[in-house]
Each structure stands twice: as C-alpha cells, then as structure tokens.
Amino acid sequence: MGTKPTIEKVTGTLGAEISNIDIGSPLDDSTLEWLKHEFVENKVLFFRDQHLTSEQHVAFSGYFGDVLDVHPWSASKADFKNIMLIYNAAAAGWHSDETWREETPLGSVLYGRSVPEYGGDTVFADMERVYDDLSDDVQENLDGLYAVHDHISHRRRMRAIGKSEEQIDAWRREFPEVRHPIVRTHPVTGRKSLFVNGGFTDRVDGMDADESKELLASLYALVAKPQYQCRFRWQTRSVAFWDNRSVQHYGVPDFGDQERLMERVTIGGDRPA
C-alpha cells in the first residue's frame, strides 16, 4: 500500500474515521493488524468514499472472521446469501446485532449504497464505558446474572407480513432462546461491558418477572446518555464497521420518503463469557 492510512477520532468515547485507505483492495499484513488494533480500541470505524463491489464487501469482512449467512427474517442480496439488504428502513431502537444466536457476532460492516440527503444517521454507544460508570455495588449485583435473548421482534414482524405459524415455529426451533451473561468480557481486551439490549433481551434468567422488567429497563436507559455515544452521518459509499461485542447502535428513522439502501455483512464471533 502506497499512502499510509490515517485515523481521526470522532468523539472522546468511541468512533474513529480512517482515511487514505481503499478497503476494497487487498490489505497487507501490517495494515490489517493495524486495523484490527484500531477496531478494538475505537469500537467503531468509519470509511468514506469506498467504491465496493459486493465481492469486495464480503472479502473485507472476511479478514476479521467468518461471514454469516443472512438470517431468515431479513432479505439478502441476489447471489449473495451473506449480504443483508436494508431498504428504506432503520433499526429504530438500541440493540446489538443478533444476540439471539448462541455465538453472537464479532461485528458488522454496513455499506451505504444509496443514502438520504439528510436523516438516517446511525448512533453508536460504548457499552464498556456504560459498565465502567456503574457503581461498585451495581457491578457486583450484576456479576453472575444471565439474561435470556430471543428473536421475538422478528417473529412479530413475520406474523405481520403473513408468515405461517408453522414457518415461525420452524425458525424458533432452528434458533432457540439462549442465555448470555449480563456482563460479558471482551475476548481480545478483557474489558467488561453491559450485554443486554432492548431489541433481543427478553428477561433476566431466574428472576421474578416484575423485578426482571425493572432491572432491564434501568439498564436499557443508560445507553441514552450522550457521553457514551457517537453519531455517524451517512454519505453514499460510506462504511461503518462496529464491534458488536462492546457496542450498541440505533438507526434514526427521520429521512421521510427519501431512499436509503444499506448493505450489511455480519461477521461470526463467539459465545459471550
């Protein structure tokens, strides 16, 4: 690679923009190791003006792990079973991707194929900082607790568009609910983070229903504090690559009837511990 990539932090908490790099081209070992380090340290990386083919999108994601096939509740791109199409929609609600899996994703690489002139930003939140700011007593109380994760929201959407109960039950058998620790440890850095989200966490395992609901609501509310966030304004051909093990995100649905076409590749990870 000729010109050395440069990095500029977006906030004091998380997020960095990488310049002078074409992620569609093959990456040499030193550049790849540098990117892996910056990815873990900054938790979400942004790249502008990337002219990616679908093959290049998948290839870049594959540097970081095995790419996952698109799950049955979302559309995939023609001839690319591992590229999710997100058209004129935004995931309004804080969440980590696909935590209903037994082995949750390492991260996701989202490409802005066609973006609105305004609106449709994505906001990211640092769940390690959220955990660090909890009091010692709260951290101690959460230690050892597990939460049940499920794809309830996906099933509701499938019912709304007329999918049969037989098909929905088959998907539920394929992806049964799972237990993950409420506080997980990052497999690379050893840092702890809060690992519950309003999209896919159903309940605290073994806890009274009302108590579980109250605890989860209090934890979900923490992510809304601006000091834990960075906000990315999309441009056509921009890329956001986030660490699903330590970050939640929120797609802002404020772009009206403008076109918004995003393509996402999700990278396999490990079982949270």
N, C-alpha and C positions, 0 to 999 in steps of 0.2 A: 504494500500500500504506500502511495507516494506521500500525500499530506497526512500528518498525524491528526487523529481526531481530537477535538477539544470538548470540554464539558463546562456547563454553566448551571449552577444550582437555581432552582425555581423558587424555593422557599427555604427557610431555615430548618424545616422539619423533614420534608421529603420532596423528591422530584428533582430531576436534572435533565437538561436538554443537551444532546450530543450533536455536534456539528462536524463537518468535514469527513463524513463517512457515507458510503453507499452500502447499505446493508443487503442490497440485492446481489452484490458481488461476493465472491469467496473471501472469507476472512482468514488472515494468517493467525498462527497460534498466539502471538504476543497481543494482537488486537483483541482476539477472542477472550483471552484471560483477563485483559484489562476491562472489557465489557462485563464479564461475569462479576468481577470485583465491584464495579460501579453499580451494577444492577442490585446486588445485595445491600450495598451501603446506602443507596439512594431510594431503593424500593420501587420506583417507577422511573423509566427512561423515556424520553421523547425524542423523536427524529422528524425533521421536516424535509419536504420535497424528495420523497423516496418514490421512484418510478418502479414499483414492484409488479412483476408478473405473479400469478398465483403460485407457480413453482418456486419462485424466489421467496415468497412469503413463507411457504412451508419449509423451505430449506433453511432460512434464517432461524425460524423457531426450533428446528431440529438440532441446531448447535447446542441447545440448552436442555434437551431431553426428548423423549418420545412424544410425538404429537398424537393427540387423541382424536378419534372419530367424533363427529358432531353427535350429540345425544338425540334421542328420538323426538324430543319436544321442540326442536328448532330446525330451520331449513338449512341445508348445506348447498354449496355452490355446485353447479353441474360439473361432473367429472372430478370433483374434489370433496371426498367424503369427510375431510378434516378441516374444511373452511366453512365456518358458520356465516350465514348471511343475516344481517340485521338491517332491515329496510324500514325507514320511516318510523322507527321506534327507538326508545331509550329506556334502559332498565331503571326506572324511577323508583328508588329505594336502595338503601345501603345494603351491600352484600359482598361476599366473597364468592367467586365462581365455583359452582358445582360441589359445594361442601357435603352434598348428599352422597358423594362417592366414598367408598371405603378408603381409597388412596386419593387424596384431594390434589388438585392441580398445583404444579410449581408456579405457573403464571400463564398469562395470556398476552398475545400480540395482536393488537387491534389496528386495522388499517383503514384510513378514511378515503374510500373510493370516490364518494361524492358527498360533500358536506354543505350544510346551510350557510348562507351569507352571514347569518347571526344565529345565536342559540345553539342548543345541542351540545354544550360543553360536557366534559366528564370531570367529576370531582373525585379525588383520592384522599384516603385518610390513613394515617400511620397508627396501626394497632399496637405496635411496640411502645410508642410514646403514650398511648392511652393507658396501657398496662403500667408503665413506669410511674405515671402520675397517680395511680390508686394508692390509698393509704396502706400501710403495712398490714393493718387488720383486715382490710378487704382482700388484699392479695392472699393472706393466709387463709381466709374463709373460702376463697375460690380454688385454692390448691387442692387437687384430688377430686374436684367435681367434674362430671361429664354431662354433655348435652346431647340430645338426640337430634340428628339432622335428617331431613326428608325433602322430597320434591313436591310438596303439597301444592305450591303455587303453579307448578307446571301442570299438575293434574286438573286443577281448576280451569286452566286455560284450555286444556284439551276437551274438557266437558263442554266448555262454552262454544267451541267450534264444531261440536257434534261427534266427537270420537266416542266409540262404544265403550261400555264399562268393561267388556271382555278385553279390549285392547289396553285400556288403562290398567286393569289388573295384571295383565302380562308384563307391562312395564314395571309395575310395582314389584313383581316377583324378580324381575331382572335386576332392579336396583332397590333392594330393601332398605329400610331406615338403618342408620348407623349411629354409633356413639363416638364422639370425639371429646378430648379434654377441653374444658372451657379456657384453660390457659395452655397454649402449646409452646414448644421450644423450637426455634428455627434450626433446621438440621445443619446449616452451614455456620452460623454465627453463635449459636447457643443462646441468643436473646429470647426472652419470653414475650408473648403477645396475647391479647384477648382474642379468642377464636370463637365467637358467636356472632350471628348476623341475622337481621330481620327477614332476609329472603328465604333462608333454608333451615334455620334452627327452630325446632318445634317445641322443645321443652327441656328442662333440666332433669336428667335421669334420676329416678328415685325420690323426687321432691314433690310435695303437695302441689296440686295444680295451681292454686292461687299464689302460693309462695313462689313457684317457678315463674309464673307470669310476671310477678312484681320484680323479681330479680332480673330477669331478662330485659324487661322494659327499662330498668335503671341502667343496665349495661349498654343497651342499644342507644340510649340518649347521649352517651359520652361522645360518640363519633361526630356529633353535630357541631362540636366546638371548633371554631376556625383555626385555632392554633395547631390542630392536628392535620390540617388539610392543605392540598394544593389543587388548583383548578386549571384544566387544560382547555384552551380554545382551539378547536379543530380548524385546520386548513386542508384542502384537498391534497392527498398524498402524504399526510402526516401519519406517524405511527406512535402508539403508546404501548409500552411493554411493562407490565407490572408484576410484582411478586405477590402472588395470591396467598402466600403463607404469612404475610405480615401486613397486608393492605386490604382495605375495602374500597369499593368505588360506587359511584352514583351517576347515572346518565340523566342529564337535566332535559326534561321534555318540554322545552319552551321555544321550539322552532316552527310552530304552526303547521302550515301545509307545505313548507319547503321540503325538498328531497334530502334525505340523509341515508346514504348507503355505506354501511360499515362491514368489513370482513374480519373475522376473528379466528385465529388459530390458538388452541389451548394445549398447553404442554403438561404431560403427566408428571406427577410428583410422588409423594409418599404418604404413608399413614401418619397423621398427626400424633405427636407424642409430647 
